[in-house]
Amino acid sequence: MATVWSGCSTSCGSFGQELPPRGSRSGRDSTRFRRRSGGRSRVDAHQIQTPSPAMVRAGACVCRAAPCLLESEVSGKEDAEVAVWSIDGEPHGVDGHDGGKRRGLRRRPVRPPAVVEKGGVSAPLAIAAELDRKSEHGGLRLHFLEERDEELLSRRLIKLSQSNKVRSATELFDSMRASGLQPSAHACNSLLACFVRRSSLADAMKMFEFIKGKGMATGHTYTLILKAVASNGGYASALEMFNEIEEDEDSKKNVDVIVYNTMISVCGRAKDWMLVQRLWGRLKENSLSGTLLTYDLLVSIFVQCGQCELAIAAYQEMLQNGLDPSEDIMKAIIASCTKEGNWEFALATFSRMLSAGMKPNIILFNSMINALGKAGQDELAFRMYHLLTSSGFKPDQYTWSALLSALYKSGRCWDVLELFQGIKAKHPMLLNDHLYNIALMSCERLGQWEHGLQLLWMMEKGGVKISVVSYNHVIGACEVASKPKVALEVYRRMINQRCSPDTFTHLSVIRACIWGSLWNEVEDILEEVAPDSSIYNTVIHGLCLRGKIGLANKVYAKMRGIGLVPDGKTRAFMLQHIETD
């Protein structure tokens, strides 16, 4: 058992100096101790028993704050096995009382003289060397703890861990274990959290095994270690560890909803919604009730992964459990409902937000108007618009787009054009190509080719980018109004503006020319376009319906010659007219 100088605790500071060698002078006059201040200035060295040479050669650690040696192993029996010596060289009583004599620095004597073993090495020297190796693993040292109160030391360990002083905390933890003292579960979890924050997985795993072995593991312990494993090895490693914890009966009883929340969050970051759904089911199987955080995670993950039905199911379960959803959850649910077209549930959720005193933003208003408009609920969409303006918001481009789409979806094309003119008069800076296209769609449905040409001219004049979709709507309006020549002019204008026509453009202009008896123009367009079965089939259908059988046969032969396959309707037309001939 190593020799120990008392008078030191963990609060003394760091320990990093080697014990200085004794002076070279002979006898006991070579070393003196000085007091720091006041009182007697010196105490002769011969009044103090000389330490054992074995202790000096072992390279024991010295506290910088007090003249004390630090032992590597401290057992609970040591205090009963050694006597306490005073400065005068006379032993105290068993109870530590010196009979009223002067008190000063004290030390405990070493064990009996060294016993030489095989190889000429004394047993104390070998033990001291072994203890020294144990006390400096990874640059850490064991401290002699004068303080024996486990609760007080545990509080110190918690404070060091929370301050991220990992070295000092680890030294205190190891010293408590070496002294036979047991840190509290809170202190162990605090040190484990410190290791996790420092991304030291190896130390975290050792601490976890210690806590688990002592039967002190809690839900917080499992949460910390699962986070550490997920950060270093990915969510699959964390899930494997979680499964092992659940299979262990002793560990399973400590798994709470917070541990499940941790695993749901880990799997959610990996976008593995199927694992999240499975964990949600296991949570209910273990008779655990989800918290607000649980459902917040579930709704958020399912919405991000496009699983809107699961998100709504989690939201409904939360309401059934009597939990009040947060604003973020409601926004996510409304977004999911608008994507799925479930406008009724979205409207109910929106009303719940208003009843709870929450203030929706303009994005949420626009989302609701859009959802109602797509469902053909134009009246409700405009009520939502009035609620938007009464809430102090100004409608933006998305608001007007949603309202125009709602009117168009309900077949109110004239109202679309009227509302568009009002936007143009009051908010000209908000006009963009999308708003123009909704108005052009209404012109196409109404056959208002003149109004369509006017809008197209306004787009060119205002510098708005005209896409192939815009040209197609104007050509479609000319087709509905039986204005083939105007459609051809728009088609030529489109090519001159270097806007490449698509299949819909060619089909529309060809149909207009066929019904306008512009046969030469039809043949010219066929020469310009790339071979396309849908275009040739449309031409043959139109020619047969207009009685131009000869020209239809010519087009059909050309179609088969370039390797295009006619559809069933085209074959039927050809067979019918062959039998007639």
Steps between C-alpha positions, in 0.01 A plus 500: 500500500654825387591777743260793505531854627169634617378854455392481134169468323389520139440871542873565545571536131685299237765244571787484258830532686728214597611476863831695527800286606638535847797728541853367467603618846561231755282426796168657581616861476465514122124564472284759665131589472391862497161627594333730245431785742514593868568278797806287535727550203669159481474141611817293490491199280623269776170558678320325210544138411679461166280354221573158365744490206258275319243779495750749360623271225145413397461855365183575691295808407506819705224757541616851416261650753609299807798284604334162446566179312227337291445128516380291208282260695314594816311231689247547770710293745808715484396745769466216751834343413731800547568734784513880483821674596547852629785741426662415833545142385260360759195305395149620569238295663273275304238771482754744351539711818856604584449555867492876470838528332587739225351399159653552159565316180429130527574202287429132500798267513574247233447128533773281651845500335539371149509127446727384222338258259634305209726696272604737778199732462323603817123446520418863594704627206316270261162597644586869488607471138178315416289761677682775315422335169133474597482862610618642168290351223455746217665778698246477786594461869321368805454740790497423870157609616494641847130569448301177545147634452367330184219753456737797517749339262218411261390863494859602417505243221173636359633855504824403324311301237253779433795739456651256243813457714531144385852437630428620853165320503659173384775525760245558775287210378796260490618618839158437651495149360852432625398625844201268514256790463194474278404800280127563473301409189457870421877555519570203273244620246655848510844359423351285225337809349836677516663218303218515244541875456874449450427230239703246698310181415751262661484679836122529469467125442722421802294731718177345368621148581595615850161659561320198360713261707419690817128487422476882487393533135198720439313615194731800485800266491364311199408825327855631533674186379260453206570856387874435522477175303278661233742792460798270452357186340178614334138429576533129417753449781280692742198291399694178555600614847143607575372156404750338735385730781137406441582127498666527842231475768699702755571778250156501338329620817706821488413579137259792511336724242806726493712210373241434230501869407877479459477204264213656303709814455807296394305302240318813387827671413574206272155543334412138588129552561430126510726458804338805656157343450626176656638681803170682536322165509743355756446806718129424516560126547702575815209706638696824483320824419664734255591851604455820305858457375418148380214616279693806387775268375253257341305765312813680385672182378194364321435834327863525386486144366174565315295268723208736551254234619736391777555863599125556531464174698768612747329837534163340570650268761657800671158667522348181637765493775398851606817674383486849352690511170756768444482754221770320302306173513183670375685669216649167396159334510343773288784465249441124485125543454545748217727256317252217546199717413346445842373855526237423766757372752729789411220749562418336836866520604516863390192581709662327799801726459283809508310373806830442682600862442768420245559742215553332162750662266433592140657174377241303692219721369619449143524125556142489623373712209684275257357183658146637495542621144620160375197341666268739314404680822537847353262662751702370796819605324382862480387490864852393587629790289288750697627347825853546370449871434319554831800345678719780366669309218534625144430248223804403294546320170422162655176635645377630164613185325303284743188718460518500119550122502200460732279695258629307198453166678138595567446588131469875566726601212346844450559572870862395448543762227323762709713431807813504283411845372455618860844365596650669194342833598581496874806276529681507163836420662366162618417373151715208387488231233297263721220753549500576125477128420193454721332785316606350162354164607167674555527666158563159343197344668280796400645524148598863564783506246504879480536536876768231490698690234469816709638325809782354290589847375491634860742230604746591225469870579542447875808285457333192645655180375262323260522124516373238258204451737387860444514464121313170520213663690462773235515247214243292689272804526528546121416133452187529716397817314570336157769753410759280324682783327545688826625176659756465218616859556550434872683179410737686264550775758591238754770353273635847417535570875713183524250325719502133399150355449415174676259220409201686645580801279508290182184310586307821567611685189446191279146452630429868434631474143306180427172650614589814303570293184860618482631173348824636364587648836436162661748332264756773564477454875542124460821564309631725779427285805699200615332163445235456768227235503252720687528781242456265199206324664331839565549608137354173364200521735426860394540429128270200514237697691519778242473249211856548370559127458764528231712734707442280805632193310803700394574603858439142619746359247760755604439412864563129439797582277688681779430219746225656714231274643137615449255469786180296493279792398723577199487135385122501535470813285725351231314165491164677487593711201668208317175298524304805381721535196 
